[in-house]
Amino acid sequence: MKSFTGKVAVVTGAGSGIGRALVLRLLAEGARVAASDIDDAALSETAAIASAGERLRAYRLDVADRDAIYSHADQVVADFGQVDLVVNNAGVALKGSVREMTDDELRWVMDIDFWGVVHGSRAFLPHLVASGDGHLVNVSSVFGLIAVPTQSAYNAAKFAVRGFTEALRQEMVLEGTNVGVSCVHPGGIKTNIARNGRTSNPADAAEFSKSIDQVAMTSPKAAARTILNGVKRNKARILVGPDAYAIDALPRVLGSLYQPLVIRAAKRQLGQ
Ligand SMILES: NC(=O)c1ccc[n+]([C@@H]2O[C@H](COP(=O)([O-])OP(=O)(O)OC[C@H]3O[C@@H](n4cnc5c(N)ncnc54)[C@H](O)[C@@H]3O)[C@@H](O)[C@H]2O)c1
């Protein structure tokens, strides 16, 4: 996909952060957009900012709801006639150690961050194949490249997204389709991800909600530009932000010996 002009793009989690920035940039580059989110108010705000008339349609969608995603795919095709680009972007964050978190918390993360991506990929794939110039983008994280303490649920979901997406990219080639597939690994992006997140220990809530503001290096607008440039180049792995490049290098250079570095950094943070 060398240009987005005249293409139909689907973006989940479009009410905030990276999703909203993707919607605005896709519209600016001439696409028509099906934007969805579980948060109606946030999605309406995206639509108001975009003020794109018929070129943008907003849909309430919970990506954890399998049936809803398949109905959504049918609805988008009925409304727009085609789908060329799908960005499975919706996601949530949880802070909690393996011993602290409940099964329900782990399931909440997996249902949205992993299964939401799986359903979004499988429901739209036939339409992306039919497009003849289709592209699928699944949003993982740098935490799909390295694991860190208190992020086991998120790590599990984002590593799983990476494995699923990389296997799918290879299948699309072997099956002779013209569907490009990219896995996105953002570093820290200044969004509402932590504010919208949950903590297993209520005492962590205030600090966690501020955590992203302290470390994020990249704006959602810059993230959207990097992601869409990666699509145009059909990149298998799209790294977003200088921190993402540094983190990507860690396990490639050090193998599993990146873990002592992470432990040392975590200890420093805990004042140990
Ligand atoms: N912000 C970062 O630093 C960062 C880093 C790496 C990866 N990511 C990933 O980027 C993606 C976008 O996150 P963001 O940073 O823009 O966060 P954000 O919280 O600003 O936006 C996420 C959007 O997803 C929506 N959402 C949540 N649950 C949903 C559900 N069940 N169904 C549909 N929509 C739902 C939220 O309402 C919100 O509008 C996520 O997959 C996240 O894991 C973010």
The ligand as a Gaussian input file, in Angstrom:
#p B3LYP/6-31G(d) Opt

LIG

0 1
 N        1.078000       4.594000      25.134000
 C        2.115000       3.784000      25.139000
 O        3.171000       4.107000      25.705000
 C        2.046000       2.454000      24.426000
 C        3.233000       1.713000      24.322000
 C        3.190000       0.487000      23.687000
 C        2.011000       0.018000      23.143000
 N        0.876000       0.756000      23.255000
 C       -0.342000       0.202000      22.676000
 O       -0.914000       1.149000      21.802000
 C       -2.314000       0.892000      21.689000
 C       -3.090000       2.188000      21.838000
 O       -2.945000       2.646000      23.172000
 P       -2.824000       4.192000      23.572000
 O       -1.494000       4.359000      24.178000
 O       -3.250000       5.076000      22.463000
 O       -3.869000       4.214000      24.804000
 P       -5.197000       5.056000      25.077000
 O       -5.699000       4.559000      26.395000
 O       -4.938000       6.515000      24.942000
 O       -6.180000       4.578000      23.909000
 C       -6.680000       3.269000      23.875000
 C       -8.119000       3.290000      23.374000
 O       -8.589000       1.934000      23.358000
 C       -9.927000       1.944000      23.829000
 N      -10.311000       0.632000      24.369000
 C      -10.001000       0.083000      25.566000
 N      -10.609000      -1.105000      25.719000
 C      -11.326000      -1.311000      24.587000
 C      -12.166000      -2.365000      24.138000
 N      -12.427000      -3.439000      24.910000
 N      -12.737000      -2.262000      22.904000
 C      -12.502000      -1.177000      22.131000
 N      -11.746000      -0.132000      22.512000
 C      -11.156000      -0.210000      23.723000
 C       -9.956000       3.011000      24.920000
 O      -11.287000       3.455000      25.177000
 C       -9.065000       4.086000      24.303000
 O       -9.810000       5.023000      23.560000
 C       -2.633000      -0.164000      22.757000
 O       -2.719000      -1.432000      22.156000
 C       -1.429000      -0.099000      23.675000
 O       -1.216000      -1.316000      24.364000
 C        0.874000       1.958000      23.878000

